[in-house]
Amino acid sequence: MTERFVSAAELMSRVLGMPDYSFAKIGHPVSSATDAGLEAVARMAIEQGKAMLVKA
């Protein structure tokens, strides 16, 4: 989810009965990012996802 839409996503998760639903957050916008920039954002989102799945 890009930073610009985080509040909407959080609202939807509450409306759908999952107030603690987690999701990766990335910078906005992505449409103007370079290939290298997109790769960096994707790697960051993967790390966020891993952290959500594997809590120590």
PQR file with spaces between the fields and no chain letter, atoms N, CA, C, O and H, PARSE charges and radii, in Angstrom:
ATOM       1  N    MET     1       0.839   -1.150    0.000 -0.4000 1.5000
ATOM       2  CA   MET     1       0.000    0.000    0.000 -0.0000 2.0000
ATOM       3  C    MET     1       0.897    1.230    0.000  0.5500 1.7000
ATOM       4  O    MET     1       1.847    1.302    0.779 -0.5500 1.4000
ATOM       5  N    THR     2       0.607    2.189   -0.858 -0.4000 1.5000
ATOM       6  CA   THR     2       1.407    3.404   -0.824 -0.0000 2.0000
ATOM       7  C    THR     2       0.955    4.286    0.334  0.5500 1.7000
ATOM       8  O    THR     2      -0.196    4.238    0.767 -0.5500 1.4000
ATOM       9  H    THR     2      -0.165    2.130   -1.491  0.4000 1.0000
ATOM      10  N    GLU     3       1.894    5.091    0.822 -0.4000 1.5000
ATOM      11  CA   GLU     3       1.633    5.938    1.988 -0.0000 2.0000
ATOM      12  C    GLU     3       0.371    6.785    1.821  0.5500 1.7000
ATOM      13  O    GLU     3      -0.333    7.051    2.795 -0.5500 1.4000
ATOM      14  H    GLU     3       2.829    5.130    0.471  0.4000 1.0000
ATOM      15  N    ARG     4       0.094    7.197    0.622 -0.4000 1.5000
ATOM      16  CA   ARG     4      -1.049    8.071    0.368 -0.0000 2.0000
ATOM      17  C    ARG     4      -2.386    7.390    0.677  0.5500 1.7000
ATOM      18  O    ARG     4      -3.364    8.065    0.997 -0.5500 1.4000
ATOM      19  H    ARG     4       0.666    6.980   -0.170  0.4000 1.0000
ATOM      20  N    PHE     5      -2.431    6.072    0.584 -0.4000 1.5000
ATOM      21  CA   PHE     5      -3.688    5.346    0.750 -0.0000 2.0000
ATOM      22  C    PHE     5      -3.763    4.534    2.039  0.5500 1.7000
ATOM      23  O    PHE     5      -4.694    3.750    2.221 -0.5500 1.4000
ATOM      24  H    PHE     5      -1.636    5.524    0.324  0.4000 1.0000
ATOM      25  N    VAL     6      -2.797    4.712    2.930 -0.4000 1.5000
ATOM      26  CA   VAL     6      -2.776    3.947    4.179 -0.0000 2.0000
ATOM      27  C    VAL     6      -4.029    4.199    5.006  0.5500 1.7000
ATOM      28  O    VAL     6      -4.620    3.251    5.523 -0.5500 1.4000
ATOM      29  H    VAL     6      -2.041    5.349    2.783  0.4000 1.0000
ATOM      30  N    SER     7      -4.445    5.444    5.141 -0.4000 1.5000
ATOM      31  CA   SER     7      -5.622    5.729    5.970 -0.0000 2.0000
ATOM      32  C    SER     7      -6.873    5.058    5.411  0.5500 1.7000
ATOM      33  O    SER     7      -7.707    4.576    6.177 -0.5500 1.4000
ATOM      34  H    SER     7      -3.964    6.214    4.721  0.4000 1.0000
ATOM      35  N    ALA     8      -7.012    5.021    4.100 -0.4000 1.5000
ATOM      36  CA   ALA     8      -8.167    4.351    3.482 -0.0000 2.0000
ATOM      37  C    ALA     8      -8.107    2.843    3.728  0.5500 1.7000
ATOM      38  O    ALA     8      -9.130    2.217    4.004 -0.5500 1.4000
ATOM      39  H    ALA     8      -6.335    5.413    3.478  0.4000 1.0000
ATOM      40  N    ALA     9      -6.928    2.270    3.629 -0.4000 1.5000
ATOM      41  CA   ALA     9      -6.777    0.835    3.865 -0.0000 2.0000
ATOM      42  C    ALA     9      -7.062    0.486    5.320  0.5500 1.7000
ATOM      43  O    ALA     9      -7.689   -0.533    5.609 -0.5500 1.4000
ATOM      44  H    ALA     9      -6.097    2.779    3.404  0.4000 1.0000
ATOM      45  N    GLU    10      -6.600    1.332    6.235 -0.4000 1.5000
ATOM      46  CA   GLU    10      -6.877    1.091    7.655 -0.0000 2.0000
ATOM      47  C    GLU    10      -8.370    1.191    7.939  0.5500 1.7000
ATOM      48  O    GLU    10      -8.906    0.391    8.705 -0.5500 1.4000
ATOM      49  H    GLU    10      -6.090    2.160    6.000  0.4000 1.0000
ATOM      50  N    LEU    11      -9.041    2.152    7.339 -0.4000 1.5000
ATOM      51  CA   LEU    11     -10.485    2.282    7.500 -0.0000 2.0000
ATOM      52  C    LEU    11     -11.204    1.040    6.983  0.5500 1.7000
ATOM      53  O    LEU    11     -12.100    0.512    7.643 -0.5500 1.4000
ATOM      54  H    LEU    11      -8.605    2.802    6.716  0.4000 1.0000
ATOM      55  N    MET    12     -10.807    0.579    5.805 -0.4000 1.5000
ATOM      56  CA   MET    12     -11.444   -0.618    5.233 -0.0000 2.0000
ATOM      57  C    MET    12     -11.210   -1.841    6.112  0.5500 1.7000
ATOM      58  O    MET    12     -12.114   -2.659    6.283 -0.5500 1.4000
ATOM      59  H    MET    12     -10.079    1.007    5.269  0.4000 1.0000
ATOM      60  N    SER    13     -10.023   -1.976    6.664 -0.4000 1.5000
ATOM      61  CA   SER    13      -9.773   -3.140    7.518 -0.0000 2.0000
ATOM      62  C    SER    13     -10.658   -3.097    8.762  0.5500 1.7000
ATOM      63  O    SER    13     -11.140   -4.134    9.217 -0.5500 1.4000
ATOM      64  H    SER    13      -9.289   -1.312    6.525  0.4000 1.0000
ATOM      65  N    ARG    14     -10.873   -1.900    9.312 -0.4000 1.5000
ATOM      66  CA   ARG    14     -11.785   -1.783   10.469 -0.0000 2.0000
ATOM      67  C    ARG    14     -13.220   -2.098   10.070  0.5500 1.7000
ATOM      68  O    ARG    14     -13.917   -2.825   10.777 -0.5500 1.4000
ATOM      69  H    ARG    14     -10.482   -1.057    8.942  0.4000 1.0000
ATOM      70  N    VAL    15     -13.664   -1.552    8.939 -0.4000 1.5000
ATOM      71  CA   VAL    15     -15.031   -1.779    8.458 -0.0000 2.0000
ATOM      72  C    VAL    15     -15.278   -3.267    8.219  0.5500 1.7000
ATOM      73  O    VAL    15     -16.375   -3.769    8.464 -0.5500 1.4000
ATOM      74  H    VAL    15     -13.097   -0.960    8.365  0.4000 1.0000
ATOM      75  N    LEU    16     -14.262   -3.959    7.746 -0.4000 1.5000
ATOM      76  CA   LEU    16     -14.401   -5.383    7.435 -0.0000 2.0000
ATOM      77  C    LEU    16     -14.152   -6.283    8.651  0.5500 1.7000
ATOM      78  O    LEU    16     -14.108   -7.507    8.528 -0.5500 1.4000
ATOM      79  H    LEU    16     -13.371   -3.552    7.547  0.4000 1.0000
ATOM      80  N    GLY    17     -13.990   -5.661    9.826 -0.4000 1.5000
ATOM      81  CA   GLY    17     -13.858   -6.443   11.054 -0.0000 2.0000
ATOM      82  C    GLY    17     -12.466   -6.946   11.346  0.5500 1.7000
ATOM      83  O    GLY    17     -12.299   -7.864   12.149 -0.5500 1.4000
ATOM      84  H    GLY    17     -14.025   -4.667    9.925  0.4000 1.0000
ATOM      85  N    MET    18     -11.464   -6.370   10.715 -0.4000 1.5000
ATOM      86  CA   MET    18     -10.080   -6.798   10.941 -0.0000 2.0000
ATOM      87  C    MET    18      -9.232   -5.575   11.276  0.5500 1.7000
ATOM      88  O    MET    18      -8.353   -5.208   10.497 -0.5500 1.4000
ATOM      89  H    MET    18     -11.600   -5.625   10.062  0.4000 1.0000
ATOM      90  N    PRO    19      -9.479   -4.938   12.424 -0.5600 1.5000
ATOM      91  CA   PRO    19      -8.816   -3.672   12.737  0.2800 2.0000
ATOM      92  C    PRO    19      -7.298   -3.763   12.873  0.5500 1.7000
ATOM      93  O    PRO    19      -6.610   -2.753   12.726 -0.5500 1.4000
ATOM      94  N    ASP    20      -6.776   -4.923   13.145 -0.4000 1.5000
ATOM      95  CA   ASP    20      -5.331   -5.082   13.318 -0.0000 2.0000
ATOM      96  C    ASP    20      -4.648   -5.647   12.075  0.5500 1.7000
ATOM      97  O    ASP    20      -3.499   -6.082   12.144 -0.5500 1.4000
ATOM      98  H    ASP    20      -7.336   -5.744   13.265  0.4000 1.0000
ATOM      99  N    TYR    21      -5.347   -5.643   10.940 -0.4000 1.5000
ATOM     100  CA   TYR    21      -4.780   -6.185    9.703 -0.0000 2.0000
ATOM     101  C    TYR    21      -3.540   -5.396    9.313  0.5500 1.7000
ATOM     102  O    TYR    21      -3.576   -4.167    9.256 -0.5500 1.4000
ATOM     103  H    TYR    21      -6.280   -5.289   10.884  0.4000 1.0000
ATOM     104  N    SER    22      -2.465   -6.084    9.050 -0.4000 1.5000
ATOM     105  CA   SER    22      -1.202   -5.439    8.684 -0.0000 2.0000
ATOM     106  C    SER    22      -0.958   -5.538    7.188  0.5500 1.7000
ATOM     107  O    SER    22      -1.385   -6.492    6.536 -0.5500 1.4000
ATOM     108  H    SER    22      -2.436   -7.082    9.097  0.4000 1.0000
ATOM     109  N    PHE    23      -0.272   -4.547    6.659 -0.4000 1.5000
ATOM     110  CA   PHE    23       0.114   -4.576    5.257 -0.0000 2.0000
ATOM     111  C    PHE    23       1.379   -3.757    5.087  0.5500 1.7000
ATOM     112  O    PHE    23       1.676   -2.869    5.885 -0.5500 1.4000
ATOM     113  H    PHE    23       0.074   -3.772    7.188  0.4000 1.0000
ATOM     114  N    ALA    24       2.113   -4.068    4.043 -0.4000 1.5000
ATOM     115  CA   ALA    24       3.349   -3.346    3.761 -0.0000 2.0000
ATOM     116  C    ALA    24       3.013   -1.939    3.287  0.5500 1.7000
ATOM     117  O    ALA    24       2.032   -1.725    2.574 -0.5500 1.4000
ATOM     118  H    ALA    24       1.873   -4.790    3.395  0.4000 1.0000
ATOM     119  N    LYS    25       3.841   -0.986    3.695 -0.4000 1.5000
ATOM     120  CA   LYS    25       3.638    0.408    3.304 -0.0000 2.0000
ATOM     121  C    LYS    25       4.857    0.881    2.523  0.5500 1.7000
ATOM     122  O    LYS    25       5.995    0.732    2.967 -0.5500 1.4000
ATOM     123  H    LYS    25       4.637   -1.159    4.274  0.4000 1.0000
ATOM     124  N    ILE    26       4.596    1.455    1.350 -0.4000 1.5000
ATOM     125  CA   ILE    26       5.677    1.950    0.502 -0.0000 2.0000
ATOM     126  C    ILE    26       5.419    3.410    0.136  0.5500 1.7000
ATOM     127  O    ILE    26       4.315    3.921    0.322 -0.5500 1.4000
ATOM     128  H    ILE    26       3.671    1.576    0.990  0.4000 1.0000
ATOM     129  N    GLY    27       6.450    4.072   -0.385 -0.4000 1.5000
ATOM     130  CA   GLY    27       6.324    5.466   -0.780 -0.0000 2.0000
ATOM     131  C    GLY    27       5.362    5.675   -1.938  0.5500 1.7000
ATOM     132  O    GLY    27       5.029    4.746   -2.674 -0.5500 1.4000
ATOM     133  H    GLY    27       7.347    3.657   -0.536  0.4000 1.0000
ATOM     134  N    HIS    28       4.932    6.899   -2.074 -0.4000 1.5000
ATOM     135  CA   HIS    28       3.991    7.273   -3.127 -0.0000 2.0000
ATOM     136  C    HIS    28       4.580    8.466   -3.862  0.5500 1.7000
ATOM     137  O    HIS    28       5.128    9.359   -3.216 -0.5500 1.4000
ATOM     138  H    HIS    28       5.202    7.654   -1.476  0.4000 1.0000
ATOM     139  N    PRO    29       4.491    8.514   -5.149 -0.5600 1.5000
ATOM     140  CA   PRO    29       3.901    7.544   -6.074  0.2800 2.0000
ATOM     141  C    PRO    29       4.939    6.532   -6.554  0.5500 1.7000
ATOM     142  O    PRO    29       6.142    6.722   -6.377 -0.5500 1.4000
ATOM     143  N    VAL    30       4.460    5.478   -7.151 -0.4000 1.5000
ATOM     144  CA   VAL    30       5.375    4.492   -7.729 -0.0000 2.0000
ATOM     145  C    VAL    30       5.412    4.618   -9.252  0.5500 1.7000
ATOM     146  O    VAL    30       6.306    4.073   -9.900 -0.5500 1.4000
ATOM     147  H    VAL    30       3.482    5.323   -7.294  0.4000 1.0000
ATOM     148  N    SER    31       4.453    5.326   -9.816 -0.4000 1.5000
ATOM     149  CA   SER    31       4.368    5.414  -11.284 -0.0000 2.0000
ATOM     150  C    SER    31       5.575    6.115  -11.902  0.5500 1.7000
ATOM     151  O    SER    31       5.911    5.862  -13.059 -0.5500 1.4000
ATOM     152  H    SER    31       3.727    5.768   -9.290  0.4000 1.0000
ATOM     153  N    SER    32       6.220    6.981  -11.153 -0.4000 1.5000
ATOM     154  CA   SER    32       7.365    7.704  -11.705 -0.0000 2.0000
ATOM     155  C    SER    32       8.706    7.117  -11.264  0.5500 1.7000
ATOM     156  O    SER    32       9.759    7.685  -11.557 -0.5500 1.4000
ATOM     157  H    SER    32       5.947    7.187  -10.213  0.4000 1.0000
ATOM     158  N    ALA    33       8.673    5.994  -10.570 -0.4000 1.5000
ATOM     159  CA   ALA    33       9.908    5.384  -10.076 -0.0000 2.0000
ATOM     160  C    ALA    33      10.675    4.710  -11.210  0.5500 1.7000
ATOM     161  O    ALA    33      10.093    4.220  -12.177 -0.5500 1.4000
ATOM     162  H    ALA    33       7.818    5.533  -10.332  0.4000 1.0000
ATOM     163  N    THR    34      11.970    4.701  -11.063 -0.4000 1.5000
ATOM     164  CA   THR    34      12.822    3.988  -12.019 -0.0000 2.0000
ATOM     165  C    THR    34      12.760    2.493  -11.709  0.5500 1.7000
ATOM     166  O    THR    34      12.224    2.087  -10.678 -0.5500 1.4000
ATOM     167  H    THR    34      12.443    5.099  -10.277  0.4000 1.0000
ATOM     168  N    ASP    35      13.306    1.690  -12.596 -0.4000 1.5000
ATOM     169  CA   ASP    35      13.366    0.251  -12.339 -0.0000 2.0000
ATOM     170  C    ASP    35      14.119   -0.035  -11.039  0.5500 1.7000
ATOM     171  O    ASP    35      13.697   -0.868  -10.236 -0.5500 1.4000
ATOM     172  H    ASP    35      13.742    2.020  -13.433  0.4000 1.0000
ATOM     173  N    ALA    36      15.228    0.660  -10.845 -0.4000 1.5000
ATOM     174  CA   ALA    36      16.010    0.460   -9.621 -0.0000 2.0000
ATOM     175  C    ALA    36      15.218    0.906   -8.394  0.5500 1.7000
ATOM     176  O    ALA    36      15.277    0.266   -7.344 -0.5500 1.4000
ATOM     177  H    ALA    36      15.571    1.336  -11.497  0.4000 1.0000
ATOM     178  N    GLY    37      14.487    1.988   -8.530 -0.4000 1.5000
ATOM     179  CA   GLY    37      13.659    2.469   -7.431 -0.0000 2.0000
ATOM     180  C    GLY    37      12.552    1.490   -7.082  0.5500 1.7000
ATOM     181  O    GLY    37      12.272    1.253   -5.907 -0.5500 1.4000
ATOM     182  H    GLY    37      14.438    2.507   -9.383  0.4000 1.0000
ATOM     183  N    LEU    38      11.925    0.924   -8.099 -0.4000 1.5000
ATOM     184  CA   LEU    38      10.878   -0.075   -7.867 -0.0000 2.0000
ATOM     185  C    LEU    38      11.448   -1.322   -7.204  0.5500 1.7000
ATOM     186  O    LEU    38      10.824   -1.911   -6.321 -0.5500 1.4000
ATOM     187  H    LEU    38      12.152    1.117   -9.054  0.4000 1.0000
ATOM     188  N    GLU    39      12.634   -1.714   -7.640 -0.4000 1.5000
ATOM     189  CA   GLU    39      13.262   -2.880   -7.028 -0.0000 2.0000
ATOM     190  C    GLU    39      13.537   -2.624   -5.543  0.5500 1.7000
ATOM     191  O    GLU    39      13.313   -3.501   -4.709 -0.5500 1.4000
ATOM     192  H    GLU    39      13.140   -1.236   -8.358  0.4000 1.0000
ATOM     193  N    ALA    40      14.014   -1.440   -5.222 -0.4000 1.5000
ATOM     194  CA   ALA    40      14.284   -1.095   -3.823 -0.0000 2.0000
ATOM     195  C    ALA    40      12.999   -1.095   -2.996  0.5500 1.7000
ATOM     196  O    ALA    40      12.981   -1.582   -1.865 -0.5500 1.4000
ATOM     197  H    ALA    40      14.196   -0.728   -5.900  0.4000 1.0000
ATOM     198  N    VAL    41      11.937   -0.550   -3.562 -0.4000 1.5000
ATOM     199  CA   VAL    41      10.646   -0.520   -2.867 -0.0000 2.0000
ATOM     200  C    VAL    41      10.119   -1.941   -2.672  0.5500 1.7000
ATOM     201  O    VAL    41       9.588   -2.272   -1.612 -0.5500 1.4000
ATOM     202  H    VAL    41      11.952   -0.155   -4.481  0.4000 1.0000
ATOM     203  N    ALA    42      10.267   -2.768   -3.689 -0.4000 1.5000
ATOM     204  CA   ALA    42       9.811   -4.157   -3.586 -0.0000 2.0000
ATOM     205  C    ALA    42      10.580   -4.903   -2.497  0.5500 1.7000
ATOM     206  O    ALA    42       9.993   -5.656   -1.721 -0.5500 1.4000
ATOM     207  H    ALA    42      10.698   -2.499   -4.551  0.4000 1.0000
ATOM     208  N    ARG    43      11.867   -4.695   -2.443 -0.4000 1.5000
ATOM     209  CA   ARG    43      12.677   -5.347   -1.396 -0.0000 2.0000
ATOM     210  C    ARG    43      12.239   -4.881   -0.004  0.5500 1.7000
ATOM     211  O    ARG    43      12.165   -5.683    0.927 -0.5500 1.4000
ATOM     212  H    ARG    43      12.345   -4.082   -3.073  0.4000 1.0000
ATOM     213  N    MET    44      11.953   -3.600    0.133 -0.4000 1.5000
ATOM     214  CA   MET    44      11.492   -3.063    1.406 -0.0000 2.0000
ATOM     215  C    MET    44      10.141   -3.699    1.789  0.5500 1.7000
ATOM     216  O    MET    44       9.934   -4.077    2.942 -0.5500 1.4000
ATOM     217  H    MET    44      12.013   -2.948   -0.623  0.4000 1.0000
ATOM     218  N    ALA    45       9.236   -3.811    0.821 -0.4000 1.5000
ATOM     219  CA   ALA    45       7.926   -4.410    1.093 -0.0000 2.0000
ATOM     220  C    ALA    45       8.066   -5.885    1.474  0.5500 1.7000
ATOM     221  O    ALA    45       7.339   -6.373    2.339 -0.5500 1.4000
ATOM     222  H    ALA    45       9.404   -3.504   -0.116  0.4000 1.0000
ATOM     223  N    ILE    46       8.986   -6.585    0.840 -0.4000 1.5000
ATOM     224  CA   ILE    46       9.237   -7.986    1.186 -0.0000 2.0000
ATOM     225  C    ILE    46       9.702   -8.099    2.631  0.5500 1.7000
ATOM     226  O    ILE    46       9.242   -8.970    3.369 -0.5500 1.4000
ATOM     227  H    ILE    46       9.577   -6.188    0.137  0.4000 1.0000
ATOM     228  N    GLU    47      10.609   -7.225    3.031 -0.4000 1.5000
ATOM     229  CA   GLU    47      11.101   -7.246    4.415 -0.0000 2.0000
ATOM     230  C    GLU    47       9.975   -6.943    5.399  0.5500 1.7000
ATOM     231  O    GLU    47       9.897   -7.561    6.460 -0.5500 1.4000
ATOM     232  H    GLU    47      10.982   -6.517    2.431  0.4000 1.0000
ATOM     233  N    GLN    48       9.115   -6.009    5.058 -0.4000 1.5000
ATOM     234  CA   GLN    48       7.971   -5.706    5.921 -0.0000 2.0000
ATOM     235  C    GLN    48       7.052   -6.926    6.029  0.5500 1.7000
ATOM     236  O    GLN    48       6.574   -7.261    7.113 -0.5500 1.4000
ATOM     237  H    GLN    48       9.178   -5.506    4.196  0.4000 1.0000
ATOM     238  N    GLY    49       6.815   -7.576    4.900 -0.4000 1.5000
ATOM     239  CA   GLY    49       5.978   -8.765    4.898 -0.0000 2.0000
ATOM     240  C    GLY    49       6.569   -9.889    5.742  0.5500 1.7000
ATOM     241  O    GLY    49       5.855  -10.553    6.494 -0.5500 1.4000
ATOM     242  H    GLY    49       7.204   -7.303    4.020  0.4000 1.0000
ATOM     243  N    LYS    50       7.872  -10.096    5.612 -0.4000 1.5000
ATOM     244  CA   LYS    50       8.538  -11.111    6.417 -0.0000 2.0000
ATOM     245  C    LYS    50       8.357  -10.824    7.903  0.5500 1.7000
ATOM     246  O    LYS    50       8.066  -11.725    8.689 -0.5500 1.4000
ATOM     247  H    LYS    50       8.451   -9.557    5.001  0.4000 1.0000
ATOM     248  N    ALA    51       8.535   -9.555    8.278 -0.4000 1.5000
ATOM     249  CA   ALA    51       8.403   -9.170    9.676 -0.0000 2.0000
ATOM     250  C    ALA    51       6.989   -9.435   10.193  0.5500 1.7000
ATOM     251  O    ALA    51       6.808   -9.786   11.359 -0.5500 1.4000
ATOM     252  H    ALA    51       8.771   -8.823    7.639  0.4000 1.0000
ATOM     253  N    MET    52       5.992   -9.267    9.331 -0.4000 1.5000
ATOM     254  CA   MET    52       4.603   -9.529    9.742 -0.0000 2.0000
ATOM     255  C    MET    52       4.350  -11.025    9.919  0.5500 1.7000
ATOM     256  O    MET    52       3.588  -11.433   10.795 -0.5500 1.4000
ATOM     257  H    MET    52       6.139   -8.981    8.384  0.4000 1.0000
ATOM     258  N    LEU    53       4.992  -11.835    9.086 -0.4000 1.5000
ATOM     259  CA   LEU    53       4.764  -13.275    9.107 -0.0000 2.0000
ATOM     260  C    LEU    53       5.561  -13.988   10.200  0.5500 1.7000
ATOM     261  O    LEU    53       5.107  -14.981   10.767 -0.5500 1.4000
ATOM     262  H    LEU    53       5.611  -11.504    8.374  0.4000 1.0000
ATOM     263  N    VAL    54       6.734  -13.475   10.480 -0.4000 1.5000
ATOM     264  CA   VAL    54       7.627  -14.131   11.427 -0.0000 2.0000
ATOM     265  C    VAL    54       7.895  -13.172   12.579  0.5500 1.7000
ATOM     266  O    VAL    54       8.815  -12.355   12.526 -0.5500 1.4000
ATOM     267  H    VAL    54       7.103  -12.668   10.019  0.4000 1.0000
ATOM     268  N    LYS    55       7.088  -13.283   13.604 -0.4000 1.5000
ATOM     269  CA   LYS    55       7.277  -12.419   14.769 -0.0000 2.0000
ATOM     270  C    LYS    55       8.014  -13.197   15.827  0.5500 1.7000
ATOM     271  O    LYS    55       7.566  -14.262   16.252 -0.5500 1.4000
ATOM     272  H    LYS    55       6.341  -13.946   13.647  0.4000 1.0000
ATOM     273  N    ALA    56       9.144  -12.669   16.256 -0.4000 1.5000
ATOM     274  CA   ALA    56       9.975  -13.355   17.251 -0.0000 2.0000
ATOM     275  C    ALA    56       9.524  -13.048   18.654  0.5500 1.7000
ATOM     276  O    ALA    56      10.114  -13.543   19.614 -0.5500 1.4000
ATOM     277  H    ALA    56       9.507  -11.803   15.911  0.4000 1.0000
